[in-house]
């Protein structure tokens, strides 16, 4: 196993927006709706956040990567 840092070469930017207008959590990755399994994983995490903050609002999560998702470049770690 080899690990290295590529400074600003590989980046992920993720935003989370809670809104009264949303009826369910939404997740998009690189401009596309994420698969149902990924959406459910994110909703599970958001449930923890909602419980901690005592809110019930649904959230829109948008993630943009400068590299292909699941490319073996630790995209899951970013």
DRENTORKOL-3810 file (N, C-alpha, C; in nm, 4 decimals):
REM DRENTORKOL-3810
@n.u->0.0844; n.v->-0.1177; n.w->0.0000; ca.u->0.0000; ca.v->0.0000; ca.w->0.0000; c.u->0.0891; c.v->0.1243; c.w->0.0000
@n.u->0.0561; n.v->0.2181; n.w->-0.0862; ca.u->0.1314; ca.v->0.3437; ca.w->-0.0955; c.u->0.0352; c.v->0.4588; c.w->-0.0695
@n.u->0.0796; n.v->0.5537; n.w->0.0094; ca.u->-0.0008; ca.v->0.6720; ca.w->0.0381; c.u->0.0814; c.v->0.7960; c.w->0.0067
@n.u->0.0171; n.v->0.8952; n.w->-0.0559; ca.u->0.0866; ca.v->1.0204; ca.w->-0.0848; c.u->-0.0139; c.v->1.1338; c.w->-0.0889
@n.u->0.0356; n.v->1.2556; n.w->-0.0731; ca.u->-0.0478; ca.v->1.3746; ca.w->-0.0756; c.u->-0.0227; c.v->1.4491; c.w->-0.2044
@n.u->-0.1308; n.v->1.4934; n.w->-0.2684; ca.u->-0.1177; ca.v->1.5652; ca.w->-0.3946; c.u->-0.1565; c.v->1.7117; c.w->-0.3798
@n.u->-0.1410; n.v->1.7653; n.w->-0.2598; ca.u->-0.1729; ca.v->1.9054; ca.w->-0.2307; c.u->-0.3086; c.v->1.9440; c.w->-0.2873
@n.u->-0.3136; n.v->2.0383; n.w->-0.3800; ca.u->-0.4405; ca.v->2.0879; ca.w->-0.4322; c.u->-0.4850; c.v->2.0163; c.w->-0.5593
@n.u->-0.4264; n.v->1.9040; n.w->-0.5912; ca.u->-0.4609; ca.v->1.8335; ca.w->-0.7139; c.u->-0.5963; c.v->1.7633; c.w->-0.7060
@n.u->-0.6252; n.v->1.7011; n.w->-0.5939; ca.u->-0.7505; ca.v->1.6272; ca.w->-0.5762; c.u->-0.8307; c.v->1.6931; c.w->-0.4654
@n.u->-0.9506; n.v->1.7391; n.w->-0.4995; ca.u->-1.0307; ca.v->1.8109; ca.w->-0.4006; c.u->-1.1766; c.v->1.7682; c.w->-0.4057
@n.u->-1.2400; n.v->1.7765; n.w->-0.2914; ca.u->-1.3846; ca.v->1.7602; ca.w->-0.2802; c.u->-1.4388; c.v->1.8818; c.w->-0.2068
@n.u->-1.5493; n.v->1.9345; n.w->-0.2578; ca.u->-1.6181; ca.v->2.0435; ca.w->-0.1910; c.u->-1.7616; c.v->1.9977; c.w->-0.1681
@n.u->-1.8037; n.v->1.9995; n.w->-0.0430; ca.u->-1.9379; ca.v->1.9531; ca.w->-0.0087; c.u->-2.0094; c.v->2.0607; c.w->0.0712
@n.u->-2.1333; n.v->2.0878; n.w->0.0324; ca.u->-2.2166; ca.v->2.1825; ca.w->0.1058; c.u->-2.3417; c.v->2.1097; c.w->0.1552
@n.u->-2.3919; n.v->2.1554; n.w->0.2691; ca.u->-2.5146; ca.v->2.1005; ca.w->0.3274; c.u->-2.6057; c.v->2.2183; c.w->0.3573
@n.u->-2.7277; n.v->2.2105; n.w->0.3051; ca.u->-2.8247; ca.v->2.3187; ca.w->0.3247; c.u->-2.9544; c.v->2.2598; c.w->0.3802
@n.u->-2.9887; n.v->2.2971; n.w->0.5015; ca.u->-3.1149; ca.v->2.2552; ca.w->0.5617; c.u->-3.2231; c.v->2.3539; c.w->0.5189
@n.u->-3.3416; n.v->2.3003; n.w->0.4858; ca.u->-3.4470; ca.v->2.3884; ca.w->0.4363; c.u->-3.5850; c.v->2.3350; c.w->0.4721
@n.u->-3.6755; n.v->2.4276; n.w->0.5013; ca.u->-3.8159; ca.v->2.3916; ca.w->0.5253; c.u->-3.8836; c.v->2.3482; c.w->0.3963
@n.u->-3.8275; n.v->2.3848; n.w->0.2830; ca.u->-3.8881; ca.v->2.3534; ca.w->0.1530; c.u->-3.8674; c.v->2.2089; c.w->0.1089
@n.u->-3.7713; n.v->2.1403; n.w->0.1702; ca.u->-3.7409; ca.v->2.0027; ca.w->0.1281; c.u->-3.8314; c.v->1.9034; c.w->0.1992
@n.u->-3.8805; n.v->1.8062; n.w->0.1244; ca.u->-3.9660; ca.v->1.7019; ca.w->0.1833; c.u->-3.8839; c.v->1.5785; c.w->0.2181
@n.u->-3.7628; n.v->1.5673; n.w->0.1613; ca.u->-3.6727; ca.v->1.4551; ca.w->0.1903; c.u->-3.5295; c.v->1.5030; c.w->0.1704
@n.u->-3.4359; n.v->1.4277; n.w->0.2256; ca.u->-3.2949; ca.v->1.4601; ca.w->0.2051; c.u->-3.2589; c.v->1.4341; c.w->0.0595
@n.u->-3.1693; n.v->1.5170; n.w->0.0068; ca.u->-3.1229; ca.v->1.5026; ca.w->-0.1316; c.u->-2.9708; c.v->1.5003; c.w->-0.1313
@n.u->-2.9118; n.v->1.4160; n.w->-0.2153; ca.u->-2.7664; ca.v->1.4087; ca.w->-0.2293; c.u->-2.7318; c.v->1.4060; c.w->-0.3765
@n.u->-2.6454; n.v->1.4973; n.w->-0.4181; ca.u->-2.5940; ca.v->1.4937; ca.w->-0.5546; c.u->-2.4420; c.v->1.4950; c.w->-0.5495
@n.u->-2.3840; n.v->1.4187; n.w->-0.6406; ca.u->-2.2391; ca.v->1.4100; ca.w->-0.6522; c.u->-2.2025; c.v->1.4426; c.w->-0.7963
@n.u->-2.1203; n.v->1.5444; n.w->-0.8122; ca.u->-2.0781; ca.v->1.5898; ca.w->-0.9451; c.u->-2.1968; c.v->1.6174; c.w->-1.0366
@n.u->-2.3001; n.v->1.6819; n.w->-0.9805; ca.u->-2.4141; ca.v->1.7242; ca.w->-1.0607; c.u->-2.5187; c.v->1.6177; c.w->-1.0890
@n.u->-2.5020; n.v->1.4978; n.w->-1.0338; ca.u->-2.5978; ca.v->1.3898; ca.w->-1.0578; c.u->-2.6530; c.v->1.3398; c.w->-0.9256
@n.u->-2.7808; n.v->1.3008; n.w->-0.9271; ca.u->-2.8389; ca.v->1.2414; ca.w->-0.8065; c.u->-2.7613; c.v->1.1159; c.w->-0.7705
@n.u->-2.7281; n.v->1.1030; n.w->-0.6437; ca.u->-2.6526; ca.v->0.9870; ca.w->-0.5960; c.u->-2.7441; c.v->0.8641; c.w->-0.5930
@n.u->-2.6847; n.v->0.7450; n.w->-0.5998; ca.u->-2.7652; ca.v->0.6226; ca.w->-0.5892; c.u->-2.8396; c.v->0.6171; c.w->-0.4555
@n.u->-2.9496; n.v->0.5448; n.w->-0.4551; ca.u->-3.0362; ca.v->0.5350; ca.w->-0.3368; c.u->-2.9575; c.v->0.4928; c.w->-0.2119
@n.u->-2.8676; n.v->0.3960; n.w->-0.2250; ca.u->-2.7891; ca.v->0.3490; ca.w->-0.1106; c.u->-2.7065; c.v->0.4619; c.w->-0.0489
@n.u->-2.6437; n.v->0.5433; n.w->-0.1326; ca.u->-2.5642; ca.v->0.6564; ca.w->-0.0831; c.u->-2.6544; c.v->0.7599; c.w->-0.0167
@n.u->-2.7712; n.v->0.7846; n.w->-0.0768; ca.u->-2.8664; ca.v->0.8802; ca.w->-0.0184; c.u->-2.9089; c.v->0.8345; c.w->0.1205
@n.u->-2.9348; n.v->0.7045; n.w->0.1350; ca.u->-2.9772; ca.v->0.6514; ca.w->0.2649; c.u->-2.8665; c.v->0.6623; c.w->0.3695
@n.u->-2.7407; n.v->0.6389; n.w->0.3279; ca.u->-2.6275; ca.v->0.6531; ca.w->0.4211; c.u->-2.6164; c.v->0.7961; c.w->0.4708
@n.u->-2.6283; n.v->0.8920; n.w->0.3787; ca.u->-2.6180; ca.v->1.0328; ca.w->0.4156; c.u->-2.7355; c.v->1.0725; c.w->0.5049
@n.u->-2.8550; n.v->1.0245; n.w->0.4735; ca.u->-2.9717; ca.v->1.0555; ca.w->0.5570; c.u->-2.9526; c.v->1.0025; c.w->0.6988
@n.u->-2.8918; n.v->0.8853; n.w->0.7113; ca.u->-2.8644; ca.v->0.8301; ca.w->0.8438; c.u->-2.7722; c.v->0.9203; c.w->0.9239
@n.u->-2.6691; n.v->0.9723; n.w->0.8590; ca.u->-2.5782; ca.v->1.0654; ca.w->0.9265; c.u->-2.6512; c.v->1.1950; c.w->0.9612
@n.u->-2.7311; n.v->1.2456; n.w->0.8666; ca.u->-2.8059; ca.v->1.3688; ca.w->0.8927; c.u->-2.9044; c.v->1.3506; c.w->1.0072
@n.u->-2.9584; n.v->1.2300; n.w->1.0228; ca.u->-3.0476; ca.v->1.2034; ca.w->1.1367; c.u->-2.9748; c.v->1.2252; c.w->1.2695
@n.u->-2.8478; n.v->1.1870; n.w->1.2749; ca.u->-2.7677; ca.v->1.2085; ca.w->1.3952; c.u->-2.7504; c.v->1.3583; c.w->1.4209
@n.u->-2.7197; n.v->1.4335; n.w->1.3159; ca.u->-2.7027; ca.v->1.5784; ca.w->1.3278; c.u->-2.8343; c.v->1.6433; c.w->1.3709
@n.u->-2.9435; n.v->1.6017; n.w->1.3070; ca.u->-3.0749; ca.v->1.6584; ca.w->1.3426; c.u->-3.1077; c.v->1.6330; c.w->1.4896
@n.u->-3.0788; n.v->1.5125; n.w->1.5365; ca.u->-3.1063; ca.v->1.4794; ca.w->1.6760; c.u->-3.0228; c.v->1.5663; c.w->1.7704
@n.u->-2.8937; n.v->1.5829; n.w->1.7370; ca.u->-2.8060; ca.v->1.6643; ca.w->1.8212; c.u->-2.8513; c.v->1.8104; c.w->1.8267
@n.u->-2.8979; n.v->1.8613; n.w->1.7125; ca.u->-2.9369; ca.v->2.0024; ca.w->1.7035; c.u->-3.0853; c.v->2.0248; c.w->1.7283
@n.u->-3.1578; n.v->1.9154; n.w->1.7502; ca.u->-3.3021; ca.v->1.9221; ca.w->1.7774; c.u->-3.3776; c.v->1.9938; c.w->1.6661
@n.u->-3.3497; n.v->1.9528; n.w->1.5437; ca.u->-3.4211; ca.v->2.0070; ca.w->1.4286; c.u->-3.4814; c.v->1.8908; c.w->1.3491
@n.u->-3.5794; n.v->1.9234; n.w->1.2655; ca.u->-3.6433; ca.v->1.8212; ca.w->1.1829; c.u->-3.6292; c.v->1.8513; c.w->1.0338
@n.u->-3.5605; n.v->1.9585; n.w->0.9994; ca.u->-3.5478; ca.v->2.0000; ca.w->0.8602; c.u->-3.4718; c.v->1.8966; c.w->0.7776
@n.u->-3.5150; n.v->1.8803; n.w->0.6538; ca.u->-3.4437; ca.v->1.7950; ca.w->0.5592; c.u->-3.3311; c.v->1.8773; c.w->0.4969
@n.u->-3.2355; n.v->1.8072; n.w->0.4338; ca.u->-3.1174; ca.v->1.8767; ca.w->0.3834; c.u->-3.0858; c.v->1.8392; c.w->0.2389
@n.u->-3.0232; n.v->1.9345; n.w->0.1702; ca.u->-2.9686; ca.v->1.9112; ca.w->0.0368; c.u->-2.8170; c.v->1.9086; c.w->0.0517
@n.u->-2.7560; n.v->1.7978; n.w->0.0116; ca.u->-2.6107; ca.v->1.7813; ca.w->0.0192; c.u->-2.5573; c.v->1.7758; c.w->-0.1232
@n.u->-2.4645; n.v->1.8647; n.w->-0.1536; ca.u->-2.4053; ca.v->1.8715; ca.w->-0.2874; c.u->-2.2551; c.v->1.8528; c.w->-0.2738
@n.u->-2.2018; n.v->1.7539; n.w->-0.3440; ca.u->-2.0578; ca.v->1.7271; ca.w->-0.3398; c.u->-2.0011; c.v->1.7317; c.w->-0.4806
@n.u->-1.8928; n.v->1.8047; n.w->-0.4960; ca.u->-1.8226; ca.v->1.8155; ca.w->-0.6244; c.u->-1.6792; c.v->1.7690; c.w->-0.6050
@n.u->-1.6348; n.v->1.6767; n.w->-0.6891; ca.u->-1.4988; ca.v->1.6231; ca.w->-0.6819; c.u->-1.4202; c.v->1.6632; c.w->-0.8063
@n.u->-1.2924; n.v->1.6890; n.w->-0.7893; ca.u->-1.2077; ca.v->1.7225; ca.w->-0.9040; c.u->-1.1461; c.v->1.5966; c.w->-0.9651
@n.u->-1.2010; n.v->1.4810; n.w->-0.9295; ca.u->-1.1520; ca.v->1.3518; ca.w->-0.9783; c.u->-1.2697; c.v->1.2562; c.w->-0.9806
@n.u->-1.2619; n.v->1.1489; n.w->-1.0561; ca.u->-1.3751; ca.v->1.0555; ca.w->-1.0646; c.u->-1.4035; c.v->0.9881; c.w->-0.9306
@n.u->-1.5328; n.v->0.9775; n.w->-0.8991; ca.u->-1.5742; ca.v->0.9060; ca.w->-0.7784; c.u->-1.5412; c.v->0.7588; c.w->-0.7933
@n.u->-1.4943; n.v->0.6979; n.w->-0.6850; ca.u->-1.4568; ca.v->0.5539; ca.w->-0.6825; c.u->-1.3442; c.v->0.5234; c.w->-0.7805
@n.u->-1.2519; n.v->0.6171; n.w->-0.7956; ca.u->-1.1398; ca.v->0.5980; ca.w->-0.8877; c.u->-1.0198; c.v->0.5303; c.w->-0.8206
@n.u->-1.0349; n.v->0.4958; n.w->-0.6938; ca.u->-0.9235; ca.v->0.4348; ca.w->-0.6230; c.u->-0.8225; c.v->0.5367; c.w->-0.5756
@n.u->-0.8612; n.v->0.6629; n.w->-0.5738; ca.u->-0.7705; ca.v->0.7704; ca.w->-0.5312; c.u->-0.8154; c.v->0.8287; c.w->-0.3976
@n.u->-0.8655; n.v->0.7422; n.w->-0.3114; ca.u->-0.9112; ca.v->0.7821; ca.w->-0.1782; c.u->-1.0233; c.v->0.8847; c.w->-0.1856
@n.u->-1.1049; n.v->0.8768; n.w->-0.2900; ca.u->-1.2148; ca.v->0.9716; ca.w->-0.3022; c.u->-1.3107; c.v->0.9588; c.w->-0.1844
@n.u->-1.3256; n.v->0.8390; n.w->-0.1306; ca.u->-1.4139; ca.v->0.8227; ca.w->-0.0159; c.u->-1.3583; c.v->0.8928; c.w->0.1077
@n.u->-1.2276; n.v->0.9037; n.w->0.1163; ca.u->-1.1650; ca.v->0.9698; ca.w->0.2309; c.u->-1.1716; c.v->1.1226; c.w->0.2181
@n.u->-1.1871; n.v->1.1738; n.w->0.0974; ca.u->-1.1906; ca.v->1.3184; ca.w->0.0801; c.u->-1.3231; c.v->1.3720; c.w->0.1244
END
